[in-house]
Amino acid sequence: MSRDMLWATFAQAMTGATVAMKPRCETYRYRAFGINVRSEIEFPELNEAAFPDADIEISLIYDTPSAWPESSANAWRFDMAAFRLRLAGIAEYEVDHGTHIRVTPSPDADPAQVRIHLLTVCMAAALMQRGRLLLHASGILHQGRALLFAGESGSGKSSVVAELRRRGYRFLTDDTCVIEPPQEGAARPVAHPSYPMLKLTAETLDKIGDPRYDRSLRIWPGTEKYGQILREEADSHGVEIGQIYVLGYTEADIPVVSSELLYGNEAFLALSRHIYRREFIHESALQQAHLKTIGSLVGIIPVRYATRRRDADLGSFCDRIEEWMCKNGSEEG
């Protein structure tokens, strides 16, 4: 299949409509993860932007010999110069030096699946090659600063953000954000949002009952998780970090909801456990850069470990979070 035929097929599948043949020189420009992205693939999940120079280029390619044996299913390898990812039935991805991502979709791939892996795993690899740290965290805006909720998958990061958004707080990011240490003349680290899509399970949608959320965009085939694109609300610019909550579950009988402020080494270790794609961090230069970034948070940003029982009500948990938010806000000064 030629490049133009592949492009047209991919675009038609993405929009569900017949599309005109796209000139090869036309590209899209987006702002995400605190960087400028120029792409041959259209991303309805991203905010468009205008800029002269791109930090990362995304190319759609074809007829490239696979770098993997035919027997390979899913596989990856990472270093600071090159990242390679093969997802059977979806795409093969190449990320070089944090500046160029090349994507070869499988012939019958779901474009949404091609995009979501590019925006998660591949962007994480590119950012790490650039020495940037991604925190596994969702977030809202509170008093002009980023309030982040870090945690493992399934810890409730997106659910908490969705419930707080229902209460009037503004959405900032979901699942990941880029942490930038304080620059010269700045007092606090900055969080750069990933992209403006909130991913919610059917269970969370039922609990929250917010009519602004729907189930039109399924994230993963065969799962009940749906994307809520919030381009009009979200901002692609970095925001100073106000507070960080590390979310977790407890098996204890009481209390149903609890929290404690973390200091020094405890805060450092808690945040280090929630670096996104930690499995990529094995080169010493990258380890040192990430340790420095985490260190810039500790001692400046209040870090609170917030736990709840699995049967705890989401609304009650968020009631307590709002109480802690106000308390931490007064402590910040």
Secondary structure per residue as TSV (DSSP state, phi and psi in degrees):
chain	resnum	aa	ss	phi	psi
A	1	M	-	360.0	134.0
A	2	S	-	-70.7	165.3
A	3	R	H	-58.8	-47.1
A	4	D	H	-67.1	-37.4
A	5	M	H	-65.4	-41.2
A	6	L	H	-62.9	-44.4
A	7	W	H	-59.2	-47.4
A	8	A	H	-64.4	-42.3
A	9	T	H	-62.4	-43.0
A	10	F	H	-64.7	-45.5
A	11	A	H	-66.1	-39.4
A	12	Q	H	-64.4	-42.1
A	13	A	H	-64.4	-33.9
A	14	M	H	-71.4	-38.3
A	15	T	H	-95.3	-18.7
A	16	G	T	74.8	16.9
A	17	A	S	-138.0	163.3
A	18	T	-	-71.2	134.5
A	19	V	-	-120.6	151.5
A	20	A	-	-74.5	154.2
A	21	M	-	-62.7	129.6
A	22	K	-	-90.7	131.0
A	23	P	-	-58.6	142.0
A	24	R	T	-61.6	-30.0
A	25	C	T	-80.5	-11.1
A	26	E	-	-79.5	133.8
A	27	T	-	-138.2	166.0
A	28	Y	E	-104.8	150.4
A	29	R	E	-124.4	130.4
A	30	Y	E	-135.4	159.0
A	31	R	E	-118.4	121.6
A	32	A	E	-157.7	150.5
A	33	F	T	58.6	22.5
A	34	G	T	77.5	14.8
A	35	I	E	-135.2	163.9
A	36	N	E	-94.7	131.4
A	37	V	E	-123.5	125.7
A	38	R	E	-109.2	129.5
A	39	S	E	-138.6	142.7
A	40	E	S	-84.5	-7.4
A	41	I	S	-105.8	133.7
A	42	E	-	-79.7	134.5
A	43	F	-	-119.3	100.6
A	44	P	T	-64.7	-15.0
A	45	E	T	-78.6	-14.4
A	46	L	S	-108.0	158.0
A	47	N	E	-86.5	129.0
A	48	E	E	-71.5	153.2
A	49	A	-	-149.0	161.3
A	50	A	-	-115.2	129.2
A	51	F	-	-161.7	152.4
A	52	P	S	-77.9	-37.9
A	53	D	S	-125.8	139.3
A	54	A	-	-95.7	145.4
A	55	D	S	-82.3	-36.1
A	56	I	E	-133.3	135.9
A	57	E	E	-108.6	134.0
A	58	I	E	-113.7	123.0
A	59	S	E	-117.5	139.9
A	60	L	E	-98.6	120.0
A	61	I	-	-122.6	169.7
A	62	Y	-	-146.8	166.4
A	63	D	S	50.8	36.5
A	64	T	-	-99.3	127.6
A	65	P	-	-57.7	136.9
A	66	S	-	-66.3	141.5
A	67	A	S	-83.3	-0.7
A	68	W	S	-118.2	152.8
A	69	P	-	-60.9	151.9
A	70	E	T	-59.0	-26.6
A	71	S	T	-78.1	-10.8
A	72	S	-	-68.1	137.6
A	73	A	-	-97.2	-95.4
A	74	N	S	-105.7	134.0
A	75	A	E	-157.6	155.5
A	76	W	E	-151.0	159.0
A	77	R	E	-150.4	143.2
A	78	F	E	-134.5	137.1
A	79	D	-	-148.3	179.4
A	80	M	S	-70.5	-14.5
A	81	A	S	-98.4	-34.2
A	82	A	E	-148.4	138.7
A	83	F	E	-124.4	132.8
A	84	R	E	-126.5	134.5
A	85	L	E	-138.3	129.9
A	86	R	E	-120.7	124.4
A	87	L	E	-121.3	107.8
A	88	A	T	-56.3	130.2
A	89	G	T	80.2	-2.3
A	90	I	T	-117.8	-68.5
A	91	A	E	-172.4	165.4
A	92	E	E	-112.8	136.7
A	93	Y	E	-123.2	143.3
A	94	E	E	-129.8	127.7
A	95	V	E	-122.6	120.4
A	96	D	E	-119.0	121.3
A	97	H	T	55.3	22.4
A	98	G	T	69.0	15.9
A	99	T	T	-125.0	-18.5
A	100	H	E	-143.0	129.2
A	101	I	E	-119.3	125.4
A	102	R	E	-113.1	134.8
A	103	V	E	-125.2	127.4
A	104	T	E	-118.8	96.8
A	105	P	E	-68.7	148.7
A	106	S	-	-67.9	152.5
A	107	P	T	-53.4	-39.7
A	108	D	T	-108.6	25.3
A	109	A	-	-68.8	146.1
A	110	D	-	-76.1	117.4
A	111	P	H	-56.3	-33.7
A	112	A	H	-63.4	-36.3
A	113	Q	H	-70.6	-38.2
A	114	V	H	-59.9	-44.3
A	115	R	H	-69.1	-43.1
A	116	I	H	-65.7	-37.2
A	117	H	H	-70.8	-32.8
A	118	L	I	-67.1	-41.2
A	119	L	I	-75.7	-15.1
A	120	T	I	-107.0	-80.3
A	121	V	I	-64.1	-47.7
A	122	C	I	-69.4	-40.2
A	123	M	H	-66.8	-35.1
A	124	A	H	-61.1	-44.0
A	125	A	H	-63.0	-44.3
A	126	A	H	-63.0	-42.5
A	127	L	H	-67.8	-39.1
A	128	M	H	-64.7	-38.3
A	129	Q	H	-61.5	-25.3
A	130	R	T	-89.9	3.3
A	131	G	T	79.3	18.0
A	132	R	-	-97.1	150.3
A	133	L	E	-104.9	131.0
A	134	L	E	-105.1	124.4
A	135	L	E	-92.1	136.5
A	136	H	S	-78.4	84.6
A	137	A	E	-152.6	147.9
A	138	S	E	-105.6	167.9
A	139	G	E	-163.0	161.3
A	140	I	E	-128.1	172.5
A	141	L	E	-99.2	134.1
A	142	H	E	-141.4	116.8
A	143	Q	T	55.4	39.3
A	144	G	T	78.8	4.8
A	145	R	E	-125.2	163.0
A	146	A	E	-80.6	129.4
A	147	L	E	-112.2	113.7
A	148	L	E	-106.4	145.3
A	149	F	E	-119.7	105.2
A	150	A	E	-95.9	156.3
A	151	G	-	164.2	168.7
A	152	E	S	-69.5	165.6
A	153	S	T	-59.3	133.8
A	154	G	T	88.5	2.3
A	155	S	S	-82.1	-8.7
A	156	G	S	102.8	15.5
A	157	K	H	-58.1	-52.5
A	158	S	H	-68.5	-37.7
A	159	S	H	-62.9	-42.9
A	160	V	H	-63.4	-45.1
A	161	V	H	-61.9	-41.8
A	162	A	H	-63.0	-42.1
A	163	E	H	-68.3	-41.3
A	164	L	H	-67.9	-34.1
A	165	R	H	-64.5	-38.5
A	166	R	H	-59.6	-29.8
A	167	R	T	-84.9	0.0
A	168	G	T	113.4	-5.1
A	169	Y	-	-76.8	151.9
A	170	R	E	-90.0	134.7
A	171	F	E	-66.4	140.1
A	172	L	E	-116.6	-56.5
A	173	T	E	-157.8	161.1
A	174	D	S	-131.4	132.2
A	175	D	S	77.6	-43.0
A	176	T	-	-143.3	155.6
A	177	C	E	-152.5	153.1
A	178	V	E	-90.1	130.0
A	179	I	E	-99.8	126.0
A	180	E	E	-115.2	123.0
A	181	P	-	-60.0	160.7
A	182	P	-	-56.7	130.3
A	183	Q	-	-85.7	171.0
A	184	E	T	-56.5	126.2
A	185	G	T	88.3	-6.0
A	186	A	-	-103.4	146.9
A	187	A	S	-94.8	-23.0
A	188	R	S	-130.1	152.2
A	189	P	-	-64.5	161.4
A	190	V	E	-120.1	142.5
A	191	A	E	-106.0	125.5
A	192	H	E	-101.8	120.2
A	193	P	E	-64.6	152.0
A	194	S	-	-76.4	-80.2
A	195	Y	-	-151.1	154.6
A	196	P	S	-83.1	63.6
A	197	M	E	-135.7	125.5
A	198	L	E	-99.3	125.2
A	199	K	E	-105.9	118.5
A	200	L	E	-128.3	141.4
A	201	T	E	-77.9	161.3
A	202	A	H	-60.3	-36.3
A	203	E	H	-61.9	-43.8
A	204	T	H	-65.7	-41.9
A	205	L	H	-59.2	-40.1
A	206	D	H	-65.7	-41.6
A	207	K	H	-67.0	-42.1
A	208	I	H	-78.2	-42.3
A	209	G	-	65.7	29.6
A	210	D	-	-83.8	118.8
A	211	P	T	-65.8	-12.6
A	212	R	T	-74.9	-16.6
A	213	Y	-	-95.2	145.6
A	214	D	-	-138.3	-174.5
A	215	R	S	-124.7	34.4
A	216	S	S	-83.2	-21.6
A	217	L	S	-120.2	98.2
A	218	R	B	-79.3	130.2
A	219	I	S	-76.4	-51.3
A	220	W	S	-121.8	135.1
A	221	P	T	-57.7	137.3
A	222	G	T	78.0	6.3
A	223	T	S	-122.5	157.9
A	224	E	-	-100.0	61.1
A	225	K	E	-129.2	131.2
A	226	Y	E	-127.7	141.7
A	227	G	E	-91.4	135.4
A	228	Q	E	-113.6	106.9
A	229	I	E	-83.1	123.6
A	230	L	-	-123.1	46.0
A	231	R	T	-59.3	-39.8
A	232	E	T	-68.9	-27.4
A	233	E	T	-90.8	-36.8
A	234	A	-	-79.3	152.6
A	235	D	-	-115.6	138.1
A	236	S	-	-90.1	1.9
A	237	H	S	-89.4	155.9
A	238	G	-	-71.4	151.9
A	239	V	E	-132.7	137.5
A	240	E	E	-58.8	141.4
A	241	I	E	-85.1	131.0
A	242	G	E	-97.5	-49.0
A	243	Q	E	-148.0	156.0
A	244	I	E	-131.9	130.8
A	245	Y	E	-111.9	130.2
A	246	V	E	-99.3	115.7
A	247	L	E	-91.8	146.0
A	248	G	E	-160.6	170.0
A	249	Y	E	-110.7	151.7
A	250	T	E	-123.9	146.7
A	251	E	-	-95.9	-1.0
A	252	A	-	-66.3	152.0
A	253	D	S	-70.2	-40.3
A	254	I	S	-140.9	153.2
A	255	P	-	-78.5	166.0
A	256	V	S	-66.8	-39.6
A	257	V	E	-132.9	136.7
A	258	S	E	-151.1	165.9
A	259	S	E	-155.6	160.5
A	260	E	E	-150.2	142.3
A	261	L	E	-74.3	138.4
A	262	L	E	-105.8	141.2
A	263	Y	-	-128.7	155.3
A	264	G	H	51.2	-125.5
A	265	N	H	-63.7	-34.9
A	266	E	H	-62.5	-45.4
A	267	A	H	-64.3	-42.2
A	268	F	H	-60.0	-47.9
A	269	L	H	-67.2	-39.4
A	270	A	H	-62.1	-43.8
A	271	L	H	-71.0	-37.2
A	272	S	H	-62.0	-32.3
A	273	R	T	-68.9	-15.4
A	274	H	T	-116.1	29.8
A	275	I	B	-71.8	132.4
A	276	Y	T	-73.1	133.4
A	277	R	T	57.6	53.0
A	278	R	G	-59.6	-23.8
A	279	E	G	-64.7	-16.4
A	280	F	G	-81.4	-15.4
A	281	I	-	-89.8	91.4
A	282	H	-	-133.6	-8.2
A	283	E	S	-91.6	140.1
A	284	S	H	-61.0	-38.0
A	285	A	H	-63.1	-40.3
A	286	L	H	-70.4	-39.8
A	287	Q	H	-59.3	-44.6
A	288	Q	H	-65.2	-40.6
A	289	A	H	-63.5	-41.4
A	290	H	H	-70.5	-39.1
A	291	L	H	-62.6	-39.3
A	292	K	H	-64.1	-40.9
A	293	T	H	-66.9	-46.0
A	294	I	H	-61.1	-40.7
A	295	G	H	-61.3	-30.4
A	296	S	H	-69.8	-20.9
A	297	L	H	-81.3	-42.3
A	298	V	T	-69.3	130.7
A	299	G	T	94.4	-18.6
A	300	I	T	-108.9	-43.8
A	301	I	S	-102.7	126.6
A	302	P	-	-61.4	128.4
A	303	V	E	-117.1	122.7
A	304	R	E	-123.1	132.2
A	305	Y	E	-91.4	115.5
A	306	A	E	-114.8	121.3
A	307	T	E	-122.1	156.8
A	308	R	E	-149.4	155.9
A	309	R	E	-72.2	154.7
A	310	R	T	-65.6	-22.2
A	311	D	T	-93.5	7.6
A	312	A	S	-70.6	143.3
A	313	D	-	-73.1	133.5
A	314	L	H	-60.5	-40.9
A	315	G	H	-62.6	-42.1
A	316	S	H	-66.6	-38.8
A	317	F	H	-61.0	-43.6
A	318	C	H	-70.4	-28.4
A	319	D	H	-59.1	-45.9
A	320	R	H	-67.6	-38.3
A	321	I	H	-60.0	-41.9
A	322	E	H	-62.4	-38.1
A	323	E	H	-62.2	-45.5
A	324	W	H	-66.8	-36.0
A	325	M	H	-58.3	-47.0
A	326	C	H	-65.1	-39.8
A	327	K	H	-66.2	-46.5
A	328	N	H	-64.8	-35.2
A	329	G	H	-61.9	-39.5
A	330	S	H	-71.8	-30.2
A	331	E	H	-73.1	-29.0
A	332	E	H	-66.9	-39.6
A	333	G	-	76.6	360.0
